[in-house]
Amino acid sequence: MSTALAPMPPVALHRLRDETLDLQNPAAYNLYLTAGPAGLRLGVADARRNKFVALDEYAAPEADTSLAAQIHALTPEHDLLNMSGWNRVRLAVQNRAFTLLPAPLFRAGDEAAYLRLHHAFSPAQESVHHYTHAGLDISSVFAADAQLTSWFAQQYPTGRLVHQTSALLQGVTHQSEPGGARRVYLSIGHQEVTVLALRGKQPEFLNVFPFGTPEDLIYYTILVMQELQLNPDQDLVMVWGDLMHDSELFTILRKYIRNLRFGNRPFDVGYSYRLNDLFEYRYFELYALHLCE
């Protein structure tokens, strides 16, 4: 009789700790997590000092193992995941199963109905959630893997779920100027790109597109700019995410967009020197969870 093997814990890519991190006092810290096709990322921020003091990154799971199963396998032995008593906990899920609507039109209990207009919601495999952006009058409705959300609810009963796009939106509007120029922001993940367009602090467009080639990436970027009557030769496009300066993705973006810049970490937040070796344009959504209520 064969026995199913337990999933192996995911492989650590980064495990950074500031010397000031005191795991004997978790109530002094906030724990932030992002989970999606790229894998699992964790950040710890000192609540009083408003400063990130730890960051971990784990590779995406193998094809035959779910991310939720790998997180279950990792939790018992992980110094951050197996700890309770945090000041607050936020998890951002990364997928294309979300929709936005004006907050005054949102009605609790109708989340599944809103989502079915854009996503084939599966109650057996997914749970549905919402997050309202304070100050923007926008509500996000999204689906998440049921195994992942079950683990999260059990591990952190007072934790809060948000969608990756909400973390991006909260972070970008935090550092944009009221009445500022129209701009496009890209967050590039594992074979998908989130495209956000703002006029000052007012969102005009937000969506996630899949891509398999660099040509797909530039196609969706230029398509959105054309729909919004923005000029790739003039208007600013800011980029965050999982790409390198010498990558094909960046090369094709630079070829077709003249005013292209890498983004910074969220403003008004401190970062340990331990994070200095990481590119500033990476992990933006993880850091921006610090700005989500």
N, C-alpha and C positions, 0 to 999 in steps of 0.2 A: 504494500500500500504506500503510495507516494505521499509526501508531506510538502505542502507549499512553503517555500522559503520566505522568511520575513524580508521586506525590502531593506536594502543597505542604506544607511544615512547618506545624504547628499555630500558631495565633495566641497570642502571649504576653499574658496578662492581668496578671500580676505578675512582676517580676524584681527581687528585693531582695537586696542584698549588704551585709554589714558590712565596714567598712574593715579589720578584722583578718583577714579571710579570705585565706589565703595558698595560692593554687592551685599554687605551686611545691612544696608539701609535702602532697600528698593523704593521706599516711599518718597525718597528725594529725587527720583528719576522718572522720566517718561520712556516707555518702550514703543518703538515704531517698527512696523513690518510691512513689506510689500511682497506679494506672491503672484507669480504669473509664469509665462512661458520661459522667461530668462532664469527662473529659479526663485530662491528666497533671499531677501535682504533684511537685515535688522539694524536699527540704530537706537542708541540710548542718548537721551539729552538730560543734562542736569537741570531740573525744573527751576531752581533758584537762580542759577547763573545763566540760564537761557543758552546752554552750550552743549553741543554734541561731543560726547566723550567716548563713544564706542561705535564701531561699524563692522558688521559681518556680512559676507556674501557667500551664497552656496549655489553651485551650478544647477541647471535644470535637471530634472530626473531623467532616467533612461526611458526609452519609448514605451516599455511595458509596465512602467511604474508611475502612479500618479504623484503629483507634488504633495497632495494631502497625506498620502501613505509615507512618503519620505520625511515629512515634517513630524508625523507620529513617531517614526523611528529615531529621529534626531532629538526630540524633546527631552526624554529622560536623562540624557547625558550632557545636555547643553546648559551652560551656566546662566544664560539669560532666559531661554525658553521655559525651563522647568521652575522658574522662580515666580512667586506670587507677591502681592502687596505693592505693585508699582503705583506711582502717583496717578498715571493714566496710560492706557494702551490703545493704539490705533493700528488697524490693518487695512491696507489698500490692496484691492484685488485688481488684477490686470487682465482684461478681456474686452471683447467688442459688444458685450451684452449690456448696453446701457442706453438711457434716453434722458434728455433734459426737458423740463417744462417750467413755466412761470410758477413760482412758489404759491401765489394766491389760488392757482387752479389745482394744486395738489390736494388730494383727499386720502388720508390714511385708510388703508384697507383696499385701495384700488391699484396698488403697485403692479400686480400681475397683469391687470388689464392694460395699464399704460405700456408695460414692457412688451406685451404681445403684438403691439403695433410695429415693433422694430425687431423682435427677436422671438424665435420659436421656443418659448419657455417650457422647460421640462421639470414639473414639480418633483418627480422621482429622483432627479439628479442635481437639481439646483434649488437654492433658496433665493428669495427676492428681498431687497432692502432699499432704503432711501436715505439721502443725506441732503439737508437744506443749507445752502450757502448764506450765512448771515451777511447782510449788506448788499447782496447781489440779487435777491429775490428770485433765486433759481433753486429748483429741487432736482436732484439726480436720483433716478430710479435704476437699479442695476441687479443683475443676477450674479450669483457666486456659487462655486462648487459646494454641494451640500456636505460632503465629507470635511472640507476645509472649514466651513462655517460651524459645523458641529464641534470640531476640535477647538476652534477659537472660543466658542461660547462656553465650553467646558473648562478650558484652561484659564480664560479671562472673562468671568461673568459680567464685569462692568466695562469691558472693552467696547470699542466702537469700530464698525466697519464702514469704509468709504470706497468709492471707485477710484482707480488711478487717475482718471481724468479730473476728478474733484481736487485731488492733491495738486495736480498741475495747474488747474484754474486758480486755486487759492494762492499758490506760490507766485504765479505770474501777475495776477492782479495786485498782490501785495507790493510788488516792486515796480509797477507801472504808474505813470503819472495821470491824474485826472485831466481829461481834455487833451491828452497827448495824441500823437499821430497814430494812424492805423498801422498795425504790425502783425506779422505772422510768426507763430512760434511752433517749432517742431520738437517732439520728443520721440526719439527713435529707439524702439525696443527690438525684441527678437522677431523678425519678419513682420513687424507692424509699426506704423508711424501714427502718432497722434498729432493732428493739425489743429491749432487754436489760432483764431484771429480776434484781435481786440481793437476797439477804437477807444483809446484812453484806458479806462478800467471796464468798459462795457463789452462783454463778449458778443461777437457777431457770428462766429462759427466754431464748432467743436465736433470732431469726429475722429474715429480710429479706422485706418485703412490697412489691409494686409498687403505685403509686397514680397515678391520672391527674387527680384533683381533690382539693381540700382536704377534701371530704367523705369520700373514701376514706381519707385520712390519719387523720382523727379516728376513723373506723370501726374501723380496725385497732388503733389505740391503746386505745380504750375496750374493744374485744373482749378484748385481752390482759389488761387490768386486771380485767375481769369474771371471766375464767377463773381469775385468780390471787386473786380475792376482794379486790381493792384498790379503794379509794374515790376516784373522780376529784375529789371535793370536799375530800378530806383528804390523801391520800398524795402525796408529792413526785414530780414528773416533771421530769427534767432534759433539756435539749435542746442538741444540737450540730448543726452542719451548714450547708447552703447555703440559708439563709433570712434575711430581714430583719425588723426589729422591726415594720415597717408592712406586711408581706406578708400575703396571704390565708391562707397556711399558719399563720403565728403567730397571726393573728386568730382562726381557728377553734379552734386549740389552747387559746388563752386563754379562749374562750367556754365550753368544756366542761370544762376542767381548772383548778381554782382555784389549786392550789399548783404553779405552773409557773415554772421558772427556766432561764436560759441557763447552760450549763456553762462551766467554765474550761479553760485549757490544762493539760496534765499537770503535776502538782506535782513539785518537786525537780529541775526542769530550768530552765536559764537561756534567755533569749530576747533577741536583739539589739534595740536601740531601733528598728532599721529595720522591725521587725515591729509596732511600736506602732499603726500606722494600720489594721491588720487586726483585725477583731472577734475577741475571745478564744475565742468558741465555734466558730470555723471552723478547719478543718485538724486537728481533734483526732486522727484516725487517723494522719495523717502524723507529727505530733509523737510519738504513742504508739509508733511503730515504734522509737523510741529505747529503749523499755522491753522490747522483744521480744528474746529471745536469738538 
